[in-house]
Amino acid sequence: MKFAMPAAILTVPVAVLIVYFVYRPDPKFKLPKFDEDLGPWTALEKKTLAIIVISFMLWLTKGFHGFHYSVTGMTGITALILTGVLKWDDINENLEWGTALFIFGGGISLGLAMGYSGAADYFANLFFPLIQGGGWLLLFVGVGVFGALVTNAMANVAAAALILPIVIPMAQLEGVDPRVLALCLGTATSFAMLLVIGCPPNAIAYSYRYFKSSDLTRVGVVATPILLIILILVAATWWKVLGLV
C-alpha cells in the first residue's frame, strides 16, 4: 500500500475521466431518482455493514492472521447468507457464473499453456534483451508495457505469475531491487482495458451487453499508455523518495 496506493489514487480517477471524454454521456439519459425515505438504520443494514467491514479488515491484515484472501472472501459470503442478508438464489441468479468461469478458467489455462509450451519464454526472450543494460527505469518501462499487453490475452493473475519468474533474475542482474519490478508488474497487469478477456470485471460488464468489445478497445488504446505513464512517474518520484529506486 505504501508504494502502490499513490498510483491507484491517480490512475483510478484518470481512467474514469478517459472513459468520460471518449464516450461523452448522452444528456437524454438520466439517472433514476432515489425516492426511498432514508430512516434509521435497520438491523439488516447494520449486519451487512459489519460483515463487509470485517471482511475488508481481514483482507488488509493477511500478514498478521495468515488466512488466504479466498478464505476471507468465502467466509464473508457465508456470513452474509447465514445472517439472512443474502439468499443463495440471489447469488445463483444474479452472478454471471459463465463469465466468471470463462475468464478465470480460460485465462489461467491459457497462461499455463503458454508457460508449459515455452511460448511465454519465447516472447520474453524476444522482448527483454531490448531493455537489458539500460538501468532500472528502462527495465521498469519494459516490464510495465509487456505486462500491460500480456494481461489482455489472459487473466491478470496468470500474466503476473508467468512474467514474474522471468523478470526477477533480470532485476538481480541489473542490480535493481526485485520489489521494483514485482510492484510494477502487479500494477501494470491491472491495466487490462484492451480486450474483454483481459480481466473478470471487463467480462462481467460486457455480459450485460451495454457495449461492444470494440468499445472497450477504443477506451483501452487511449487509457493504457496514459496509465503506464502515471505509473512510471509515481515510480520515478514517490518511490525515489521512499528509497526504493
Buried (B, 14 or more C-beta within 10 A) or exposed (E): EEBBEBBBEBBEEBBEEBBEEBEEEEEEEEEEEEEEEEEEEEEEEEBBEEBBEBBEEBEEEEEEEEEEEEEBEEBBBEBBBEBEBBEEEEEEEEEBEEBBEBBBEBBBEBBBEBBEEEEBBEBBEEBBEEBEEEEBBBBBBBBBBBBBBBBBBBBBBBBBBBBBEBBBEBBEEBEBBBBBBBBBBBBBBBBBBBBBBBBBEBBBBBBEEEBEBEBBBBBBEBBBEBBBBBBBEBBEEBBEEEEBB
